[in-house]
Amino acid sequence: MNRYPLWKYIIVACALMTGFIYTLPNFFGESPAVQVSSAKATLKVDIKTLERVESTLRTAGVESNGTFLDTNGVKVRLKDTDTQLKAKDLLEKQFNPDASNPQYVIALNLLSSSPQWLTNMHALPMYLGLDLRGGVHFLLQVDMKGALTKRLDSISADLRSLMRDKNVRHGGINREGERIVIRFRDEETRVKARTTLDDNQPDLQLADQGEGSELRLVATLKPTALKRIQEFAIKQNMGTLHNRINELGVAEPVIAQQGADRIVVQLPGVQDTAKAKDILGRTATLEIRMVDDTPGALESAQAGQVPFGTELYVERGGRPLLVKKQVVLTGDRLTDAQPGFDNQTQEPAVHLSLDSAGSRIFKEITRENVGKRMAILLIEKGKGEVVTAPVIRTEIGGGRVQISGSMSSMEANDTALLLRAGSLAAPMEIIEERTIGPSLGAENITKGFHSTMWGFAAISAFMIFYYMLFGLVSVIALASNLLFLIALLSMLQATLTLPGIAAIALALGMAIDSNVLINERIREELRNGSTPQAAINTGYERAFGTILDSNITTLIAGIALLIFGSGPVRGFAVVHCLGILTSLFSAVVVSRALVNLIYGRRRKLESLAIGQIWKPGNKVAAAK
Amino acid sequence: MEFFRIKKDIPFMRHALAFNIISLVTFLLAVFFLFHRGLHLSVEFTGGTLIEVNYAQAANLEQIREGLNKAGYTDIAVQNFGSSQDVMIRLPLKAEQSSAKIGEAVMSALKVEAPGASLRRVEFVGPQVGKELAENGSLALLLVIIGIVLYLAMRFEWRFSVSAIIANLHDIVIILGFFAFFQWEFSLSVLAAVLAVLGYSVNESVIVFDRVRETFKKVRGLTTPQVLDHAITSTISRTIITHGCTQLMVLSMLLFGGATLYYFALALTIGICFGIYSSVLVASPLVMWLGVSREHFIKPVKKIDGANEDGAVV
């Protein structure tokens, strides 16, 4: 009765094997590396950059342990920190000849030195949180009210021109808080205005108010529109942050949305909070200006004589471009920019939407300048960058602009992102900040590791001393629990923090409960006179119900923490919940498999090595 | 090796009243301290700035305090953190100051007034975050309570679930009472520990109740106190050993985990000690007084007409 079918042993063996493989990367440690990523939003790191990095290192005779390209940029693995610094200087010189205007970010990084075949299986080391590796954490609150006000202001401007176009006479359009109020003198005009608005402004919800000659139409945003504006604002701000953080030279920044209106920014390894805050808080603007194409002007500008009222810029492809200083339109007038395709040619394109004032200006400009070029510039800390410089083909009215021609869909995507980045949707405020020094991070790891190790050692010693062979089985089950837990954390790439390590320790301390329950039950059965084989069987069976009940109550607490916890508590809760699940498997299935393997095949089993069994009324301690 | 050689069931229930009076007194004391002194909430809840710095030699707290006062920071707390070289500086939220800049300003003031400090950690929490955390914490506690009560009511009986939750909430209040009495810092990780303890000590009650149910079903002719005594006696060995093992782990955290894990481990320690006591000696009497009996676990057998006393028919 104490034999498992073969498939159960196979499952246990497979689980242990998988656990072992996915835990493995954590033992290899990290090796120094240099990472090359783009500092300019207009510059892409691709396979060519990789080749350039390789050739630079080869010609200088710096030996690398492998180079590869991923979403963050080109990474070069090096053998020690000396070579790492040397390679960094070398690449810095090669890639950023002009130090005041860096094109690339060359950052020091650490890469896991686990072998390639493990990485190919997505077996990666656990992802360490900031409190273990050092760095800065910011929580930014997006001012949604600000975003809404901005949007409502631009809608009221739209309404004014719409009413003028449709010849509806009104007594004033004003934004009052989060609503737009339009005044009318008579009912007839109000009805007319209402139908006009229904047709043209699908985002607005309209309500009649007032009496006699004091008639009003109150427009509020529909909930769906409200939600869309908020989502848009957060996405746009995240895009902008991405671009700016690139500049800091952080190897693996984390920029994530938290809740409806918050953004978490984590910069591992960064210590200079002042600079980080400065960069995060900076505002960028978008400007549309005309290109100066007077014959000869560009040549003289390149020779050093920039004509009055113009500025020299470099286009994306590297060609010089002379742009007039006069600003035609600013990013405030831009309401959206999305990548897409041309309706007729199916070429990739960027679709822009302008608000009503913007479209009026744009219509004028395009009418007067057919055949000429305009430049869209992104201005950040006084420095401008040409996003795109299209030729005007026809007059464009209605505020829907499409930029197309000779771009890939990837480029269209980037351009749209940049255009959006120029008009930060809403102001942001830092509401939480945490800086952890690198030495503290390393210390936290050691402390967490020591607590777990000594606790585990103490429990093991006691269990083996008290329950003998069954204690050893329990300890092996507990060790496999640890293995599963670390493997799961590595697989899920969940962030491990110091509270997370505490949760690992606690999970082990609590998981032993299941084995104690089982062992005590078996002893009890023996005490009541069962045969050893029967005692094992009933012991495990009886204990299982209890183990399940007790683990579920603990799990309820863990899930509540997971739902409501944030920051450190969440890190604790994730590990706590996972620990309960793995302990169910290891304490019941793994330990049973071991016991079955040891005792299951013996027909005439006389005793179990489970420590002394003392029976009441039996003076001779029956050491079985 | 066996620690517990118990010949007869220990008559726990005979002293039930005494145990409950002890509990009630501790509980009331804890509540008193909670209201009288209040919890010493960490920056995470109150909002504000926390700066941890490290000196190469033992830090002169007085000098730091005076230096910062001179630099215009009043109402600050300066204390050692873990060792004499580590110093923790706590600043309250101020409306007029650009909150995010405080960390740097303090560091530059320290450079002048008490040189040699190296920055270890800065935490700034805005007012809205703190309020939310407190709300979420209470919501989590509520969810745990409802979840556990429902589960136990489904699995056992409402009397069990009510007494288990009362017994364990009394633990929680006592932990909080300790934190209030000693003015230990109540941080987010302590909150996590408290909730984990709640789940963990309910375990304990579950195990005793499991035995109670089993005894009710198997053994006839025992009074309710006798059944409870039997259930507690037969699980006491497991209870002590399990808690001992968990405590070994927590002790190791207390010793090696450093200052960050210290209060976390401390909350767990108190929770584990009172967890044993309350789930065994508080929950069980409560069940008894709520009137649990054998009938609640035995499914009523349909009487067949004309059967004899044992219900046997042919």
Contacts between the chains, C-beta under 8 A, distances in Angstrom:
chain1	res1	chain2	res2	distance
A	139	B	129	6.9
A	141	B	126	7.6
A	141	B	128	7.2
A	271	B	119	7.9
A	273	B	103	6.7
A	273	B	104	6.8
A	273	B	122	7.0
A	274	B	104	5.4
A	277	B	100	6.2
A	277	B	101	7.9
A	429	B	126	7.7
A	430	B	99	7.6
A	430	B	100	4.3
A	430	B	124	7.5
A	430	B	126	7.6
A	431	B	125	7.6
A	431	B	126	3.5
A	431	B	128	6.1
A	431	B	129	5.5
A	432	B	123	8.0
A	432	B	124	6.5
A	432	B	125	5.2
A	432	B	126	6.1
A	432	B	129	5.2
A	433	B	100	6.0
A	433	B	103	7.1
A	433	B	122	6.6
A	433	B	123	7.0
A	433	B	124	4.0
A	434	B	121	7.3
A	434	B	122	6.7
A	434	B	123	4.9
A	434	B	124	7.5
A	435	B	103	7.0
A	435	B	119	7.1
A	435	B	121	6.1
A	435	B	122	4.1
A	435	B	123	7.8
A	436	B	120	7.6
A	436	B	121	5.2
A	437	B	118	7.4
A	437	B	119	6.1
A	437	B	120	4.6
A	437	B	121	6.3
A	439	B	120	7.3
A	440	B	52	7.7
A	440	B	120	4.8
A	440	B	121	5.8
A	443	B	258	7.0
A	444	B	258	7.3
A	444	B	260	6.7
A	447	B	256	5.9
A	447	B	257	5.4
A	447	B	258	4.3
A	447	B	260	7.6
A	447	B	261	7.0
A	448	B	257	7.0
A	448	B	261	7.7
A	450	B	252	7.8
A	450	B	256	4.1
A	450	B	257	8.0
A	451	B	249	7.9
A	451	B	252	4.9
A	451	B	253	4.3
A	451	B	255	7.6
A	451	B	256	4.4
A	451	B	257	4.5
A	451	B	261	6.9
A	452	B	249	8.0
A	452	B	252	7.6
A	454	B	252	4.3
A	454	B	255	7.4
A	454	B	256	6.0
A	455	B	248	5.9
A	455	B	249	3.6
A	455	B	250	7.7
A	455	B	251	7.4
A	455	B	252	3.5
A	455	B	253	6.9
A	456	B	249	7.6
A	458	B	248	4.3
A	458	B	249	7.6
A	458	B	251	7.8
A	458	B	252	6.5
A	459	B	245	5.0
A	459	B	248	5.4
A	459	B	249	6.5
A	462	B	244	7.5
A	462	B	245	6.7
A	462	B	248	6.9
A	463	B	245	7.4
A	465	B	1	6.6
A	466	B	1	5.4
A	466	B	241	7.3
A	498	B	260	5.8
A	498	B	261	6.9
A	499	B	189	5.2
A	499	B	192	6.5
A	499	B	264	7.4
A	502	B	189	7.3
A	502	B	253	6.2
A	502	B	257	7.0
A	502	B	261	5.5
A	502	B	264	5.9
A	502	B	265	7.8
A	505	B	249	5.4
A	505	B	250	8.0
A	505	B	252	7.2
A	505	B	253	5.7
A	506	B	196	6.6
A	506	B	246	7.7
A	506	B	249	6.6
A	506	B	250	7.3
A	506	B	253	7.9
A	506	B	268	7.2
A	508	B	249	6.1
A	509	B	245	6.2
A	509	B	246	3.9
A	509	B	247	7.7
A	509	B	248	7.0
A	509	B	249	3.1
A	509	B	250	6.4
A	510	B	200	6.2
A	510	B	246	5.8
A	512	B	242	6.9
A	512	B	245	4.6
A	512	B	246	7.3
A	513	B	203	7.0
A	513	B	242	4.4
A	513	B	245	7.4
A	513	B	246	7.2
A	516	B	238	5.5
A	516	B	241	5.1
A	516	B	242	4.8
A	516	B	245	6.8
A	517	B	207	7.3
A	517	B	238	5.9
A	517	B	242	7.5
A	520	B	235	8.0
A	520	B	237	6.0
A	520	B	238	4.4
A	520	B	241	7.5
A	523	B	2	7.7
A	524	B	234	7.0
A	545	B	210	7.0
A	546	B	206	7.1
A	546	B	207	5.6
A	546	B	210	4.9
A	549	B	155	6.1
A	549	B	206	4.7
A	549	B	207	8.0
A	549	B	210	6.6
A	550	B	202	7.9
A	550	B	203	3.8
A	550	B	206	4.9
A	550	B	207	6.1
A	551	B	203	7.9
A	552	B	151	6.2
A	553	B	148	5.5
A	553	B	151	6.5
A	553	B	152	7.4
A	553	B	199	5.5
A	553	B	202	4.3
A	553	B	203	5.9
A	553	B	206	6.0
A	554	B	196	7.7
A	554	B	199	4.0
A	554	B	200	5.8
A	554	B	202	7.7
A	554	B	203	6.2
A	555	B	199	7.4
A	556	B	144	6.1
A	556	B	147	3.9
A	556	B	148	5.6
A	556	B	151	6.4
A	556	B	199	6.3
A	557	B	144	4.8
A	557	B	147	7.9
A	557	B	148	7.6
A	557	B	195	5.1
A	557	B	196	6.1
A	557	B	198	5.5
A	557	B	199	2.9
A	557	B	200	7.7
A	557	B	202	8.0
A	558	B	196	7.5
A	558	B	199	6.7
A	559	B	147	7.6
A	560	B	140	4.5
A	560	B	141	7.7
A	560	B	143	4.1
A	560	B	144	4.5
A	560	B	147	6.7
A	560	B	195	6.6
A	561	B	140	5.9
A	561	B	192	6.1
A	561	B	195	5.5
A	561	B	196	7.6
A	563	B	140	7.1
A	563	B	143	6.9
A	564	B	136	4.2
A	564	B	137	7.1
A	564	B	139	5.1
A	564	B	140	3.8
A	564	B	143	7.0
A	565	B	136	7.1
A	565	B	140	6.8
A	565	B	188	7.9
A	565	B	192	7.0
A	566	B	133	7.1
A	566	B	136	6.9
A	567	B	44	7.8
A	567	B	188	6.8
A	568	B	188	5.3
A	568	B	189	5.7
A	568	B	192	7.5
A	569	B	188	5.2
A	569	B	189	7.2
A	569	B	191	6.7
A	569	B	192	4.8
A	572	B	189	6.9
A	572	B	192	4.6
A	572	B	196	7.9
A	573	B	192	7.1
A	576	B	196	6.4
A	611	B	1	5.0
A	611	B	2	6.3
A	612	B	1	5.5
A	612	B	2	4.9
A	613	B	2	7.1
A	614	B	2	5.0
A	614	B	5	4.9
A	616	B	5	7.6
A	616	B	6	7.5
A	616	B	7	4.5
A	616	B	8	7.8
A	617	B	7	7.5
